[in-house]
């Protein structure tokens, strides 16, 4: 039975999209890191903030800070 159907992406296309997404996060992270340094943060502070920036991009809010109303 063939794996490819009109509604499914090929594995190659999925890998290309993943690589593009990772590249975009990497570029945004570098810009963020440099901007934090330019704002006066130490390299250690910029590194920690960039880690948080990357985690937020990957995981999103993940339920933190949500309150039940």
C-alpha positions in Angstrom: 0.0 0.0 0.0 1.6 3.3 -1.0 2.3 5.8 1.8 1.7 9.0 -0.1 -1.9 10.2 -0.5 -3.0 13.6 -1.9 -3.7 14.9 1.6 -0.4 13.8 3.2 2.9 15.6 2.9 5.9 13.6 1.9 8.6 13.0 4.5 11.0 15.1 2.5 8.6 18.1 2.6 8.0 17.6 6.3 11.8 17.6 7.0 12.2 20.7 4.9 9.5 22.5 6.8 11.1 21.5 10.1 14.6 22.7 9.0 13.1 26.0 7.9 11.2 26.4 11.2 14.4 25.7 13.2 16.3 28.1 11.0 13.8 30.8 11.7 13.9 30.3 15.4 17.7 30.4 15.3 17.7 33.7 13.4 15.2 35.2 15.7 17.1 34.0 18.7 20.3 35.6 17.5 18.6 38.9 16.9 17.0 38.7 20.3 20.3 37.9 22.0 22.1 40.8 20.3 19.3 43.2 21.2 19.3 42.2 24.8 23.1 42.8 24.9 22.6 46.2 23.2 20.0 47.0 25.9 22.7 46.6 28.5 22.4 43.0 29.7 25.5 41.0 30.6 26.2 38.0 28.3 25.1 35.7 31.1 21.8 37.5 31.4 21.3 37.6 27.6 22.0 33.9 27.4 19.4 33.1 30.1 16.8 35.4 28.5 17.5 33.8 25.1 17.0 30.3 26.5 13.6 31.5 27.8 12.8 33.0 24.4 13.6 29.8 22.6 11.6 27.7 25.2 8.6 30.1 24.7 8.8 29.6 20.9 8.9 25.9 21.2 6.5 25.2 24.1 4.4 28.3 24.2 2.6 29.2 27.4 2.0 25.5 28.4 -0.7 26.5 30.9 1.5 28.7 33.1 -0.2 31.7 34.5 -3.7 30.6 33.5 -6.4 31.3 36.0 -9.8 29.7 36.2 -12.6 32.2 36.1 
